[in-house]
Amino acid sequence: MPYKILVVEDDPVIRQQLQLLLAGSGYQVEAAGDAPAALDRMKTFAPQLVLLDIGLPGASGLELCAQIRGFSQVPIVFVTSSHADLDELNSILLGGDAFLTKPYNPAILLAKIAALLRRAYPAASEETLCWKDTLLHLESGALEYRGRTVELTRNEQKILYYLFRHAGTICARADLVDFLWDNQLYIDDNALSVHVSRIRDKLASIGLTDFIQTKHRQGYKI
């Protein structure tokens, strides 16, 4: 299943931006605008990571962090407009795992989130990769989409593994060929196209269409 992330942000525009960014990256997302609502979501949603602003109405994000640490060790990433060194220091002392200031770089935020999730849940991150409601099970060699699964060959799994590891970016055909066939001197470029075509047929059989996009003269992207 996708990792669950709770966004705690009082600004509705930023809150929606974060929700869209995370949902588009394959995460399950819920949001809260203040500390009481966040504590309620912690119980009902049980997130695996929290994005937390400092400047919240009522109780501050630092106070909320201390409350969360009273019952949970879930990774906490502060995303705040505060540039004060004292706030960053307090976030660490109170149990925060990362500190980013606004305006944040979306790519850096996603990278920090992925790194924290891998560290906090190593078994899950190694065995299953997730992107937009689609799960790649590495141990069983199967792809799952909304409860339906399809078995993959070794090469099909390697192609999807590479695409999942570079999700959201264009993967050059040459890089895929090198990864798939371990830099062998000569491999017919058409072989990659054949494999991708077979993968697409399997994805279509479980209701997943247009998952792998072809970028003309560039490569593939999911």
Secondary structure as UniProt FT lines:
FT   STRAND          4..8
FT   HELIX           12..24
FT   TURN            25..26
FT   STRAND          28..32
FT   HELIX           35..45
FT   STRAND          49..52
FT   HELIX           61..69
FT   TURN            70..71
FT   STRAND          76..80
FT   HELIX           85..93
FT   TURN            94..95
FT   STRAND          98..101
FT   HELIX           106..120
FT   HELIX           122..127
FT   STRAND          128..131
FT   TURN            132..133
FT   STRAND          134..137
FT   TURN            138..141
FT   STRAND          142..145
FT   TURN            146..147
FT   STRAND          148..151
FT   HELIX           154..165
FT   TURN            166..168
FT   STRAND          171..172
FT   HELIX           173..181
FT   TURN            182..183
FT   HELIX           190..205
FT   TURN            206..207
FT   STRAND          213..215
FT   TURN            216..218
FT   STRAND          219..221
//
